[in-house]
Amino acid sequence: MSIRAEISRIRAILGGALLLAAAAGLLFTPPQPARGQEIMRIAAVVNDEVISIYDLAARVNIIVASSNLRDAPELRRQIAPQVLRTLVDEYLQTQEAARLDIAVTEGEVEFTIDQIEQKRGLVEGGFDKFVRSNRLDRDAVITQIKAEIAWTKLITRRLNSAISVGEDEIDEALARLENSRGQPQYRVAEIFLAIESPDQEREIMRAAENLLTQLRQGAAFQGIARQFSQSATSAVGGDIGWVIHGQLPAQIDAVLPTLEADDVSNVIRSFDGVHIIKLIDRRTVLTANPLDTRLHMAQLIIEDFGTDRELVLEQIERAHGEAADCPDMLRRTGDFTSPQSGDLGELTLGDMPLELRQAVEDVQAMQLSAALPFGRGFRVLMVCNRIEVEVNLPSRAAMRQDIGNRRLELQARRYLRDLRRTAFVEFRV
């Protein structure tokens, strides 16, 4: 028996506080002797290593705690088969990394924990507090982190150097993006489960539907993607990034226009598996968001409604026609406007209160807004300068990186598929 299997066996004997009854996923109090025997049962064999029922139970607990799942025996029964398949993949990845002499240092683990704390908004030491408060097996959590680091290093070293992106490919990608200017662009996250043979389809579809049910009930998409997705994007919560029509499988392309921000799709069957898609955001290709426009403004305030409103507005219009810029405008109107009048500085349209935004969103530089209510009087805004955000094509370096990353993702899937096909895997539960 391998060292890892022996560790799992010892943890199963000594840990004793968790039990997944033959993949049913039930949490029990510290076991009686019969329970200890159940924990020591083998859930799966992966080449020469064993995944115990304890290992499976520990991973289920991690997933429930980190994905905002509604913990219940039925939930654990539903997700246990897919959790076990995820563990099998993880063992295959770790075994391959070991075969290639790829090791994970303690410094890399500590750095990853720091990153987890930052992403979750935790203070230093928050990771260990989270583990303790949820009664998780810390060794099991660290084992998962090490497996993710090892697989990332393996893919980077083994595949990255073999990926070449030609200048003509960059030209084509940039041209395609330019031709899509003004069209919808989507920021997408995914959960992907591979289907490698027809006899797997029913089981994988059922697993995907179970995950979708949990998402509909409030489970965190990022957490589910990290734990279950078989895509390389799982490390970043499934975030694919911004895509345009034609970059994803046609079945996904057809669904994206029907989704609103934060919507989650139904299960989508593609050529090589099933996907659950979340639309994070949408925008228009190479078109600036109008709310990012920056306006430098000044305001003219008339405090007393008892004055002749129309006469004052005529004075303002006359001064505006003669003023060279905003400071000149403020000087010319200083005799009849409030001391509160003055330069407002530069503001982003999206950061303005709705009333103010609506008043100036179409006002060009050196022009005046309509009069707006202000206390017992009114105010007029003058746009001193208007800075529209320019959106240019990405650099060739950025496009090369994007193409390379997508190709690396495809190669990583194939690598893992080949590991599955050549491995000895036996499920016991």
Order of alpha helices (4+ residues) and beta strands (2+ residues): alpha-alpha-beta-beta-alpha-alpha-alpha-alpha-alpha-alpha-beta-alpha-alpha-beta-alpha-beta-beta-beta-alpha-alpha-beta-alpha-beta-beta-beta-alpha-beta
